[in-house]
Amino acid sequence: MSKKLQLKIVTPEKLILEELVDSVTLPTTEGEITILADHIPIVAALASGEIVAISDNEHVPMAVVGGFVETKKENHVTVVTILADFAEHVASITEAEIEKAKAKAEELRKKAENSEIVDFEHFESELERSLTRIKIADKWKTKKYRK
């Protein structure tokens, strides 16, 4: 039996995932990294993209926007904690939600063009969230993964 690591993904709203996995690949601001059991302790900023945990040869894909990842050892177990601004399992992103996200992204773009005063920080975060969800859902549409 291979060694597992404890993965915990948390957003401000709720706990998204907590389970033992074989590995997790995630986007950081310095590039994509894969964490296995016995990884050195790190703290890194997350970039928008996909988190893919592998558990018993099954992929568990998530869309993530912003946040931090911390890896440490606790009682001989590697613990990976992801504190994300937004995270969502790909299975929960339906076709209707993809269309809604595309419409929202287009609406936000039009608002920015037609307004003299724009809350660029809010606009950018909402647009990034919508586009990340679309990109990750489209990528995993035809692939097999654990729901």
ROTI-514838 format. One line per 3 residues: number of its first residue (from 1); their letters; for each residue x, y, z of N, C-alpha, C. Coordinates in nm, 2 decimals. Atoms other than C-alpha are relative to their C-alpha. Example, Ala and Ser with C-alpha at 12.3 -4.5 7.8 and 13.67 -1.06 7.14 Angstrom:
BEGIN
1	as	0.09 -0.12 0.00 1.23 -0.45 0.78 0.09 0.12 0.00 | -0.09 -0.11 0.00 1.37 -0.11 0.71 -0.08 0.11 0.08 .
//
This chain:
BEGIN
1	msk	0.08 -0.12 0.00 0.00 0.00 0.00 0.09 0.12 0.00 | -0.08 -0.12 0.01 0.14 0.34 -0.10 -0.04 0.10 0.12 | 0.03 -0.10 -0.10 0.16 0.62 0.15 -0.10 0.10 -0.05 .
4	klq	0.11 -0.10 0.04 -0.13 0.87 0.15 0.04 0.13 0.07 | -0.01 -0.13 -0.07 -0.15 1.23 0.24 -0.14 0.05 0.03 | 0.13 -0.06 -0.04 -0.43 1.42 0.41 -0.02 0.13 -0.07 .
7	lki	0.03 -0.12 0.07 -0.59 1.67 0.18 -0.12 0.07 0.05 | 0.12 -0.08 -0.05 -0.82 1.95 0.31 -0.01 0.12 -0.09 | 0.03 -0.12 0.08 -0.97 2.21 0.08 -0.11 0.08 0.07 .
10	vtp	0.10 -0.08 -0.08 -1.15 2.50 0.26 -0.01 0.13 -0.08 | 0.03 -0.14 0.05 -1.32 2.82 0.13 -0.06 0.07 0.11 | 0.06 -0.07 -0.10 -1.46 3.10 0.33 -0.15 -0.05 0.03 .
13	ekl	0.14 0.05 -0.02 -1.81 2.94 0.29 -0.01 -0.14 0.06 | 0.02 0.14 -0.05 -1.74 2.57 0.36 0.12 -0.08 -0.02 | -0.10 0.10 0.03 -1.52 2.27 0.37 -0.04 -0.07 -0.13 .
16	ile	0.03 0.06 0.14 -1.50 2.14 0.01 0.04 -0.15 0.00 | -0.05 0.14 0.00 -1.30 1.82 0.06 0.10 -0.03 0.11 | -0.09 0.05 -0.10 -1.12 1.63 0.33 0.01 -0.15 -0.01 .
19	elv	-0.01 0.14 0.01 -0.98 1.29 0.26 0.15 -0.04 -0.02 | -0.13 0.05 0.03 -0.67 1.07 0.22 0.01 -0.02 -0.15 | -0.03 0.01 0.14 -0.52 1.09 -0.13 0.14 -0.05 -0.03 .
22	dsv	-0.13 0.05 0.04 -0.22 0.95 -0.32 0.09 0.12 -0.03 | -0.07 -0.12 0.04 -0.12 1.29 -0.46 -0.10 0.11 -0.03 | 0.09 -0.12 0.04 -0.25 1.64 -0.54 0.09 0.09 -0.09 .
25	tlp	-0.06 -0.09 0.09 -0.15 1.86 -0.83 -0.08 0.13 0.00 | 0.07 -0.13 -0.02 -0.23 2.23 -0.80 0.09 0.12 -0.06 | -0.07 -0.11 0.06 -0.15 2.57 -0.96 0.05 0.10 0.11 .
28	tte	-0.04 -0.11 -0.09 0.07 2.81 -0.76 0.05 0.12 -0.09 | -0.04 -0.12 0.07 0.18 3.16 -0.86 0.14 -0.02 -0.07 | -0.13 0.04 0.05 0.53 3.00 -0.93 0.00 -0.11 -0.10 .
31	gei	0.01 0.11 0.10 0.40 2.72 -1.15 -0.08 -0.11 0.07 | 0.07 0.11 -0.05 0.22 2.39 -1.11 0.09 -0.09 0.08 | -0.07 0.09 -0.08 0.33 2.15 -0.84 -0.08 -0.12 0.03 .
34	til	0.06 0.13 -0.05 0.25 1.79 -0.74 0.06 -0.03 0.13 | -0.04 0.03 -0.13 0.26 1.70 -0.38 -0.03 -0.15 0.03 | 0.01 0.14 -0.03 0.32 1.34 -0.27 0.02 -0.01 0.15 .
37	adh	-0.03 0.02 -0.14 0.35 1.19 0.08 0.14 0.03 0.03 | -0.13 -0.04 -0.05 0.66 1.30 0.27 0.06 0.12 -0.08 | -0.05 -0.12 0.06 0.68 1.63 0.08 0.05 0.09 0.10 .
40	ipi	-0.05 -0.09 -0.10 0.88 1.90 0.24 -0.10 0.11 0.04 | 0.10 -0.10 -0.04 0.69 2.17 0.43 0.01 0.12 -0.09 | 0.00 -0.12 0.08 0.59 2.46 0.21 -0.13 0.08 0.03 .
43	vaa	0.12 -0.09 0.00 0.35 2.76 0.20 0.02 0.07 -0.13 | -0.01 -0.07 0.13 0.27 2.90 -0.15 -0.14 0.06 -0.03 | 0.13 -0.07 0.05 0.01 3.13 -0.31 -0.05 -0.08 -0.11 .
46	las	0.07 0.07 0.11 -0.24 2.96 -0.54 -0.03 0.10 -0.11 | 0.05 -0.07 0.12 -0.31 3.07 -0.89 -0.14 -0.06 -0.04 | 0.12 0.05 0.05 -0.64 3.02 -1.07 0.03 -0.12 -0.09 .
49	gei	-0.02 0.12 0.08 -0.68 2.68 -1.23 -0.06 -0.12 0.06 | 0.06 0.12 -0.04 -0.74 2.32 -1.15 0.09 -0.07 0.11 | -0.06 0.08 -0.10 -0.66 2.11 -0.85 -0.04 -0.14 -0.04 .
52	vai	0.03 0.13 0.03 -0.64 1.74 -0.93 0.06 -0.09 0.11 | -0.05 0.10 -0.10 -0.62 1.49 -0.64 -0.02 -0.14 -0.06 | 0.01 0.13 0.05 -0.56 1.13 -0.72 -0.01 -0.09 0.12 .
55	sdn	0.03 0.09 -0.11 -0.71 0.87 -0.49 -0.03 -0.14 -0.05 | 0.02 0.13 0.05 -0.68 0.50 -0.57 -0.03 0.00 -0.15 | 0.00 -0.02 0.15 -0.62 0.58 -0.94 -0.13 0.07 -0.05 .
58	ehv	0.11 -0.08 0.05 -0.93 0.80 -0.96 0.03 0.15 0.02 | -0.03 -0.15 0.00 -0.90 1.17 -1.05 -0.12 0.07 0.07 | 0.10 -0.08 -0.07 -1.08 1.42 -0.83 0.03 0.15 -0.04 .
61	pma	-0.04 -0.13 0.04 -1.07 1.75 -1.02 -0.09 0.11 0.06 | 0.07 -0.12 -0.06 -1.16 2.09 -0.87 0.04 0.13 -0.08 | -0.04 -0.14 0.05 -1.17 2.45 -1.00 0.04 0.08 0.12 .
64	vvg	-0.05 -0.08 -0.12 -0.98 2.69 -0.77 0.03 0.14 -0.05 | -0.04 -0.14 0.03 -0.94 3.07 -0.77 0.06 0.06 0.13 | -0.07 -0.07 -0.11 -0.68 3.22 -0.54 0.01 -0.07 0.13 .
67	gfv	-0.02 0.05 -0.13 -0.57 3.14 -0.19 0.14 -0.05 0.02 | -0.13 0.05 -0.04 -0.28 2.95 -0.03 -0.01 -0.15 0.02 | -0.02 0.14 -0.03 -0.15 2.60 0.01 0.11 -0.01 0.11 .
70	etk	-0.10 0.03 -0.10 0.04 2.47 0.32 0.02 -0.15 0.01 | -0.03 0.14 -0.01 0.21 2.14 0.34 0.09 -0.02 0.13 | -0.08 0.03 -0.12 0.34 2.00 0.67 -0.02 -0.14 0.05 .
73	ken	0.01 0.14 -0.06 0.39 1.68 0.87 -0.07 0.01 0.13 | 0.07 0.01 -0.13 0.16 1.59 1.16 -0.01 -0.15 0.03 | 0.00 0.14 -0.04 0.21 1.25 1.33 0.04 -0.09 -0.11 .
76	hvt	-0.06 0.08 0.11 0.41 1.11 1.04 -0.10 -0.01 -0.12 | 0.09 0.00 0.12 0.13 1.20 0.79 0.02 0.14 -0.06 | -0.01 -0.13 0.08 0.18 1.47 0.52 -0.14 0.06 -0.01 .
79	vvt	0.13 -0.07 0.00 -0.11 1.72 0.56 0.01 0.12 -0.10 | 0.00 -0.11 0.09 -0.19 1.95 0.27 -0.13 0.08 0.02 | 0.12 -0.08 -0.03 -0.43 2.23 0.36 0.00 0.11 -0.11 .
82	ila	0.02 -0.10 0.10 -0.57 2.45 0.08 -0.10 0.10 0.05 | 0.09 -0.11 -0.04 -0.73 2.78 0.19 -0.03 0.08 -0.13 | 0.03 -0.05 0.13 -0.90 2.89 -0.14 -0.10 0.11 0.01 .
85	dfa	0.11 -0.10 0.01 -1.10 3.21 -0.22 -0.12 -0.07 -0.06 | 0.12 0.07 0.06 -1.32 2.98 -0.43 0.05 -0.14 -0.05 | -0.03 0.14 0.05 -1.31 2.60 -0.50 -0.13 -0.07 -0.02 .
88	ehv	0.12 0.07 0.04 -1.56 2.37 -0.66 0.03 -0.12 -0.07 | -0.02 0.12 0.07 -1.57 2.01 -0.77 -0.06 0.01 -0.14 | 0.04 -0.01 0.14 -1.60 1.98 -1.14 -0.14 -0.07 -0.02 .
91	asi	0.13 0.07 0.02 -1.90 1.74 -1.11 -0.12 0.10 0.04 | 0.11 -0.09 -0.04 -2.10 2.03 -0.94 -0.02 0.11 -0.10 | 0.01 -0.10 0.11 -2.05 2.25 -1.25 -0.08 -0.06 -0.11 .
94	tea	0.09 0.05 0.10 -2.35 2.18 -1.47 0.01 0.08 -0.13 | 0.00 -0.07 0.13 -2.40 2.28 -1.84 -0.07 0.13 0.02 | 0.08 -0.13 -0.02 -2.66 2.54 -1.72 0.09 0.10 0.08 .
97	eie	-0.09 -0.09 -0.08 -2.40 2.68 -1.47 0.11 0.05 -0.09 | -0.10 -0.05 0.09 -2.14 2.70 -1.75 -0.05 0.11 -0.09 | 0.06 -0.10 0.08 -2.38 2.89 -1.97 -0.02 0.13 0.08 .
100	kak	0.02 -0.12 -0.09 -2.46 3.12 -1.67 0.13 0.07 0.02 | -0.13 -0.06 -0.02 -2.09 3.18 -1.61 0.04 0.07 -0.12 | -0.04 -0.07 0.12 -2.03 3.27 -1.97 -0.08 0.13 -0.02 .
103	aka	0.09 -0.12 0.01 -2.33 3.51 -1.97 0.05 0.10 0.10 | -0.05 -0.09 -0.11 -2.20 3.66 -1.64 0.13 0.07 -0.04 | -0.13 -0.06 0.04 -1.85 3.71 -1.78 -0.02 0.10 -0.11 .
106	eel	0.03 -0.10 0.10 -1.99 3.88 -2.09 -0.07 0.12 0.05 | 0.07 -0.12 -0.06 -2.22 4.10 -1.88 0.10 0.09 0.08 | -0.11 -0.07 -0.07 -1.92 4.20 -1.66 0.08 0.08 -0.10 .
109	rkk	-0.08 -0.07 0.10 -1.72 4.28 -1.97 -0.07 0.12 -0.06 | 0.08 -0.11 0.06 -2.00 4.50 -2.11 -0.01 0.11 0.10 | 0.01 -0.10 -0.11 -2.04 4.68 -1.77 0.13 0.08 0.01 .
112	aen	-0.13 -0.07 -0.01 -1.67 4.76 -1.77 0.02 0.10 -0.11 | -0.01 -0.09 0.12 -1.69 4.91 -2.12 -0.09 0.12 0.01 | 0.10 -0.11 0.00 -2.00 5.12 -2.05 -0.01 0.08 0.12 .
115	sei	0.01 -0.08 -0.13 -1.92 5.26 -1.71 0.13 0.08 0.01 | -0.12 -0.08 -0.03 -1.69 5.54 -1.61 0.06 -0.04 0.13 | -0.05 0.04 -0.13 -1.66 5.42 -1.26 -0.02 -0.15 0.01 .
118	vdf	0.00 0.14 -0.01 -1.57 5.05 -1.24 0.08 -0.05 0.12 | -0.06 0.06 -0.11 -1.49 4.85 -0.94 0.09 -0.12 -0.06 | -0.08 0.10 0.08 -1.20 4.67 -1.12 0.04 -0.12 0.09 .
121	ehf	-0.04 0.11 -0.09 -1.10 4.45 -0.82 -0.12 -0.10 0.00 | 0.12 0.09 0.00 -1.46 4.31 -0.80 -0.02 -0.06 -0.14 | 0.02 0.04 0.14 -1.49 4.29 -1.18 0.10 -0.11 -0.03 .
124	ese	-0.10 0.09 0.03 -1.16 4.11 -1.21 -0.02 -0.14 0.07 | 0.02 0.13 -0.07 -1.23 3.85 -0.94 -0.12 -0.08 -0.05 | 0.12 0.07 0.05 -1.58 3.77 -1.07 0.03 -0.06 -0.14 .
127	ler	-0.03 0.05 0.14 -1.45 3.74 -1.43 0.09 -0.12 0.01 | -0.10 0.11 -0.02 -1.16 3.52 -1.32 -0.07 -0.13 0.05 | 0.08 0.11 -0.06 -1.40 3.30 -1.12 -0.08 -0.07 -0.11 .
130	slt	0.09 0.05 0.11 -1.64 3.26 -1.42 0.09 -0.07 -0.10 | -0.09 0.06 0.10 -1.36 3.19 -1.67 0.07 -0.12 0.04 | -0.06 0.12 -0.05 -1.19 2.94 -1.45 -0.09 -0.12 0.00 .
133	rik	0.11 0.11 0.00 -1.51 2.74 -1.40 -0.02 -0.05 -0.14 | 0.03 0.04 0.14 -1.57 2.74 -1.77 0.11 -0.09 -0.06 | -0.12 0.07 0.05 -1.21 2.63 -1.86 0.01 -0.14 0.06 .
136	iad	-0.01 0.13 -0.07 -1.20 2.35 -1.60 -0.11 -0.09 -0.04 | 0.12 0.08 0.03 -1.55 2.22 -1.67 0.01 -0.05 -0.15 | -0.01 0.04 0.14 -1.48 2.22 -2.05 0.11 -0.11 -0.01 .
139	kwk	-0.11 0.10 0.00 -1.15 2.03 -1.99 -0.04 -0.14 0.04 | 0.03 0.13 -0.06 -1.30 1.76 -1.78 -0.14 -0.06 -0.06 | 0.13 0.05 0.06 -1.63 1.72 -1.99 0.01 -0.14 -0.05 .
142	tkk	-0.01 0.13 0.07 -1.50 1.42 -2.18 0.09 -0.10 0.08 | -0.09 0.09 -0.07 -1.26 1.27 -1.92 -0.08 -0.07 0.12 | 0.06 0.07 -0.11 -1.34 1.02 -1.65 0.06 0.05 0.13 .
145	yrk	-0.04 -0.04 -0.13 -1.32 1.13 -1.29 -0.10 -0.05 0.11 | 0.09 0.04 -0.11 -1.47 1.05 -0.95 -0.09 0.11 0.04 | 0.10 -0.11 -0.03 -1.79 1.24 -0.88 -0.03 0.01 0.15 .
//
